[in-house]
Amino acid sequence: MPSPDTLPHPGAAERLIRLREVLARTGRSRSAWYADMAAGRAPAAVRIGERSVAWREREIDAWIAARPAARSAA
C-alpha cells in the first residue's frame, strides 16, 4: 500500500508529462524508453488525444526512485 506521502492531495489534479520531459528526467533515449514500455519495465503512456500520449508524473518519479543507479547516486 502506498504511503500517504505518495498519494495526491484530494482535489489536486494529477500532472501529466510529455515524452520530452520523461526522457529528460530518466536519461533514456526515445527508442530505449519505448522498448522498456513494451517489455513492461517502464510505466505505460496515457492517451490524451487522438495522436497524443503523456505519462503520470508520479509513476515516472516512482520508476526513477526504483532504479538502482538512482539510489546509489543519491
N, C-alpha and C positions, 0 to 999 in steps of 0.2 A: 504494500500500500504506500502511495507517495506521501511524503511528509507535508504538513500544512504549508511549509515554505515554498514548495514546488507547485502548489495549486494556484491558479489565477484568482485574483480577488473577485468576489461576487460583483457582477455587473461590469467587470472590466472586459473589454474586447480583446480577444486573442490576436496577437500580432502575427501576420503572415509575412514571410520574407521571400524575395525572388531569388532566382538562381545565382545572379551575380554576387549577392550578399552571402549566400550559402557557401559558394566557392571561396570567397574572401575569408570567411570565418574558419572554414575547415582546412584550407590549404590544398584542397583536392583539385584536380583538373576536371573539366566537364565530363570527359569520357570515363574517368575513374569514378566520379560520383554516380553517374548513371549505371555503371557496371555494379557498383556496390548496392544501389537501389534494386536492380534486377535480381541480385543474389540474396536480397533480404538483409543486407548488412548496414543499410542506411535507411532513414525514415522515408516513407512514401510521400510523394507530392500530393497536394490537394488541388483539384481543378477549380479555378476561379473564373474561368471564361471558356469560350469555345476553343481557343487556342492558347490559353494561359494557365500556368500552374504556379504554385508557391508552396512553401513549407512552413509548418508551425514552428515559430521561433523557439518555443520551449523544448520541442523534440530535437531540434538542431543543437541547442545548448546541452541537452542530456546526452546526445550522441558524442559531442566533443568531450564532455566530462568523463565519459566511459572509456575513452581511448587511452591506452597505456602510455603513449607518448605525452599526452596532455597531463596526465597525473605526475609523471616524472619531471616534467618541465616546470611544474608549479612550485 
